[in-house]
Amino acid sequence: MPDSPTNLRFTSEAHARELDERDALARFRERFYRQPGVIYLDGNSLGLLSKDAEDAVLKALAEWKNLGINGWLKADPPWFFLGEQLGELSAPLFGAGADEVIVTGTTTVNLHNLVATFYRPSGTRRKIIATELDFPSDVYALRSQIALQHGDQESDLVLVPSCDGRTVSEDDLIAAMSDEVALVLLPSVFYRSGQLLDMARLTAAAHEHDIPIGFDCAHSAGVIPHRFDEWGVDFAFWCNYKYLNAGPGSVGGLYVNRKHFDRLPGLSGWWGYQKERQFDMLHSWESAAGAGAWQISTIPVLSAAPLIGSLRIIGEAGIEKLRATSLAQTDYLMEMIERSGLTNQDYGYRIGTPREPERRGGHVAVEHEHGPQIARALKARNVIPDFRPPNIVRLAPIPLYTSYHELWQVVQHLREIISSGDYRKLDAGREMVA
Ligand SMILES: *Cc1c(COP(=O)(O)O)cnc(C)c1O
């Protein structure tokens, strides 16, 4: 009953204000550039710029201006060790040792390098397990890795189906782990529904079958704590431009469990060479110590610099605190939508994200028959969501800079968009970059 006394209390503007007053992370809001009057709920696609990240970029520019090539050793931090230093700063977010994480490459390129390292089909063990709900880039990359190994792009890639179009059951994933499987590669959090997989359980199951397992953590890095060492995950990779707020196209990150440090990287380049001897320019290969060996090329310093500032903020806030606030905010948003009656037939919204805290990531998938128009109507009202086909409006409250009052306003907009019929006047196609 939307108008019962408890619901009226929960859905009141005053309640949202109270939650903001109690929000221990509220002090971080002013560290970010937020457009006045705009509610930004797309930080899971591209995080906003912080003053800390901006300062770090300006500092890198000044160092280039003043030091030229000497910046490689004289900048602070020296560019030559920037990937390693950022890896060390990122490691606590992943439950990893400092030398198991490196900031390098981009998500799909890191996927290629890690799959080229860990996918070693032989005999009848040739299959890769992924899912039918995976991000397309991962599927394209896996097919091309299978082709490089002279495999069959269709039969060697097992895309485990979803029962409901939103989630994939861990039992189904585990059931697919047979002796024919050479690699498991899964998202930590599904990009559409926001379902979070139980990485510990899946890792244990894969290892029971002697299968290496890796995770694409694009949608968990910076918003969910990971325990890769404890879980025994073999490898992982992620982007730094989503919840890590390091800017469009910023450098990615990867993890290699130290038990694999003796492996040769699948795709080598001089940036993965033993650092002290990299400039000996020898043709014989010698791996850098640790995950650094999985670097290929010169680090794009200006695209890595923002991460210095971003990691400072995330370190100050603490990943456990970020996760707790993220869960509280997504919970609030989902409850607001339901208690305001928006999942009733008249409004037609539906929540596609699992409700259990241990099964969801940092965003909420709101489904609607007229999804593209709802997304457009929100933008016309200065709310920035994103849209994923066929009918999903993704809303990501970012614990560092989204307030409960903003979420309260978004729910009012969702209601008014339907009750006013506004959305009907808008184009039903999605935008080129949705
Ligand atoms: C965002 C995202 C990517 C992005 O890949 P890029 O190589 O950085 O363009 C990859 N995988 C998933 C699951 C993502 O969400």
The ligand as an SDF file (V2000), in Angstrom:
LIG
                    3D

 15 15  0  0  0  0  0  0  0  0999 V2000
   32.9650   -1.4190  -19.3650 C   0  0  0  0  0  0  0  0  0  0  0  0
   33.3030   -2.8430  -19.6180 C   0  0  0  0  0  0  0  0  0  0  0  0
   34.3550   -3.2010  -20.4500 C   0  0  0  0  0  0  0  0  0  0  0  0
   35.0950   -2.1120  -21.1910 C   0  0  0  0  0  0  0  0  0  0  0  0
   36.0880   -2.5530  -22.0150 O   0  0  0  0  0  0  0  0  0  0  0  0
   37.1790   -1.5450  -22.5830 P   0  0  0  0  0  0  0  0  0  0  0  0
   38.1760   -2.4620  -23.1530 O   0  0  0  0  0  0  0  0  0  0  0  0
   37.6780   -0.7040  -21.4530 O   0  0  0  0  0  0  0  0  0  0  0  0
   36.5240   -0.6860  -23.6280 O   0  0  0  0  0  0  0  0  0  0  0  0
   34.6640   -4.5510  -20.5560 C   0  0  0  0  0  0  0  0  0  0  0  0
   33.9530   -5.4920  -19.9000 N   0  0  0  0  0  0  0  0  0  0  0  0
   32.9150   -5.1590  -19.1110 C   0  0  0  0  0  0  0  0  0  0  0  0
   32.1400   -6.2110  -18.3860 C   0  0  0  0  0  0  0  0  0  0  0  0
   32.5610   -3.8320  -18.9580 C   0  0  0  0  0  0  0  0  0  0  0  0
   31.5270   -3.5010  -18.1860 O   0  0  0  0  0  0  0  0  0  0  0  0
  1  2  1  0
  2  3  1  0
  2 14  2  0
  3  4  1  0
  3 10  2  0
  4  5  1  0
  5  6  1  0
  6  7  2  0
  6  8  1  0
  6  9  1  0
 10 11  1  0
 11 12  2  0
 12 13  1  0
 12 14  1  0
 14 15  1  0
M  END
$$$$
